[in-house]
């Protein structure tokens, strides 16, 4: 999966036209996922069709009803920022979500902060559905994260960047190799 961030304040923001050009060139088997924060669900649904998104990731305070509406159209990954005391009852309110993305909490940003959280929360959360682990993942900790959380998938961003929005090829390759090695044990 390849994420396309449509959240204006993000340093990883991409325009609709640029995303559309990239999505058209993606190799078979690579899914385009739109990343949104508190956008109108009609606008999100329109962009799914315009760009050709295969799924969406929602990082705001979207209601279970909005997730259910969008899930009728494409798979929805509902993101949550985990802080101490995070309860699994929150996840149970979103039965229509394809998966839950658990990320480190920050007051300043919706994601991509490099902040980790207690990965045992992710392991317990897997009782509620598929878990995408995010938050501070990098080559140096991916094996530990996989062992602790046992996620369905991982979402890596800042841990493989040279600067916000610019991936570092060497870090990305190292991450992929270590992920594969740890995941095959």
C-alpha positions in Angstrom: 0.0 0.0 0.0 1.2 3.5 -0.8 -0.3 6.4 1.1 -1.3 9.7 -0.4 -1.7 12.4 2.2 -4.5 15.0 1.5 -4.3 16.8 4.8 -3.3 20.3 4.0 -1.2 21.1 7.1 1.0 18.0 6.7 4.5 18.3 5.3 3.6 15.2 3.3 0.6 16.8 1.6 0.1 15.9 -2.1 -2.3 17.6 -4.6 -5.1 15.6 -6.2 -3.5 16.1 -9.7 -0.1 14.8 -8.5 -1.7 11.8 -6.7 -3.7 11.0 -9.8 -0.6 11.0 -12.0 1.3 8.7 -9.6 -1.7 6.3 -9.1 -2.0 5.8 -12.8 1.7 4.6 -12.9 1.5 2.2 -9.9 2.5 -1.3 -10.6 -0.1 -4.1 -10.4 -0.6 -5.1 -6.8 0.3 -1.8 -5.2 -2.8 -0.2 -3.6 -3.3 3.6 -3.4 -4.6 4.7 0.0 -5.9 8.2 0.6 -5.1 9.8 4.0 -7.7 12.2 5.3 -8.4 14.2 8.5 -11.9 15.3 9.3 -12.9 15.8 5.6 -16.5 15.7 4.4 -17.4 12.1 3.5 -18.9 13.2 0.2 -15.6 14.9 -0.8 -13.6 11.8 0.2 -16.0 9.5 -1.8 -15.5 11.8 -4.8 -11.7 11.7 -4.5 -11.8 7.9 -4.3 -13.3 7.9 -7.8 -11.4 10.8 -9.3 -8.0 9.4 -8.2 -8.7 5.7 -8.3 -8.0 5.1 -4.6 -8.2 1.5 -3.4 -8.9 2.5 0.2 -8.7 5.3 2.7 -7.1 6.1 6.1 -9.0 8.4 8.4 -6.9 10.3 11.0 -9.5 12.6 12.5 -12.5 12.4 14.7 -14.6 10.7 12.1 -17.7 9.0 13.6 -18.6 5.4 13.3 -21.4 6.4 10.9 -19.0 8.2 8.5 -16.7 5.2 8.6 -19.7 2.9 7.8 -20.8 5.2 4.9 -17.3 5.2 3.4 -16.8 1.5 4.0 -19.6 0.8 1.6 -17.4 2.2 -1.1 -13.8 1.2 -0.2 -11.9 -0.4 2.7 -11.4 2.1 5.6 -8.5 2.1 7.9 -9.5 4.1 11.0 -6.5 5.7 12.8 -6.2 6.4 16.5 -3.5 8.2 18.4 -2.7 6.1 21.4 -1.9 7.7 24.8 -1.9 6.2 28.2 -5.3 4.8 29.1 -6.4 4.2 25.5 -9.4 1.9 25.7 -10.3 -0.9 23.3 -14.0 0.1 23.6 -13.1 3.0 21.2 -12.2 0.5 18.5 -15.4 -1.6 19.0 -17.4 1.5 18.0 -16.1 1.1 14.4 -17.2 -2.4 13.3 -17.2 -1.4 9.6 -13.5 -0.5 9.6 -11.3 -2.8 7.5 -8.5 -2.1 10.0 -7.3 0.1 12.8 -4.1 2.1 12.6 -2.6 2.8 16.0 -0.1 5.6 16.2 1.8 7.5 18.8 0.0 10.4 20.4 1.1 14.0 19.7 -0.8 17.2 20.5 0.9 18.9 17.6 0.3 16.5 14.7 -2.0 13.8 13.3 0.8 11.4 12.5 4.3 11.2 11.1 5.8 12.4 14.3 8.1 9.5 15.1 6.5 9.0 18.5 6.1 5.4 19.7 3.6 4.0 22.2 3.2 0.9 24.3 3.1 -1.8 21.6 1.3 -4.2 24.0 -1.8 -2.0 23.4 -1.6 -2.9 19.7 -1.3 -6.6 20.6 -4.4 -6.5 22.8 -6.3 -4.4 20.2 -5.9 -7.2 17.6 -8.9 -8.8 19.4 -11.0 -6.0 17.9 -9.7 -6.4 14.3 -6.8 -6.0 12.0 -4.1 -3.7 13.4 -1.8 -1.5 11.4 1.1 -0.4 13.7 2.5 3.1 13.2 4.4 5.6 15.3 8.1 5.8 15.4 8.9 2.7 13.4 12.4 2.6 11.9 14.9 0.0 11.0 16.4 0.0 14.5 13.1 -1.0 16.2 11.0 -2.9 13.6 11.9 -6.4 14.8 11.1 -5.4 18.4 7.8 -3.8 17.3 6.7 -6.8 15.3 7.5 -9.2 18.2 5.7 -7.0 20.8 2.6 -6.0 18.7 2.1 -8.9 16.2 0.3 -6.4 13.8 -1.5 -7.2 10.6 0.6 -4.5 8.9 2.9 -1.6 9.6 2.7 2.0 8.5 6.1 3.6 8.2 6.8 7.2 7.5 9.2 9.5 9.4 11.4 6.5 10.3 12.5 6.1 6.7 12.7 9.8 5.7 15.7 12.0 4.9 13.3 15.0 5.7 9.5 15.3 6.0 8.0 14.0 2.7 11.4 12.8 1.3 12.1 9.1 1.7 15.7 7.9 2.3 16.2 5.0 -0.1 18.9 3.3 2.1 16.7 3.6 5.3 13.6 2.3 3.4 15.6 -0.7 2.0 17.1 -1.5 5.4 13.6 -1.2 7.0 12.1 -3.6 4.4 14.9 -6.1 4.8 14.7 -6.1 8.6 10.9 -6.2 8.5 11.0 -9.3 6.2 13.6 -11.0 8.3 11.7 -10.4 11.6 8.4 -11.3 10.0 9.6 -14.6 8.6 10.7 -16.0 12.0 
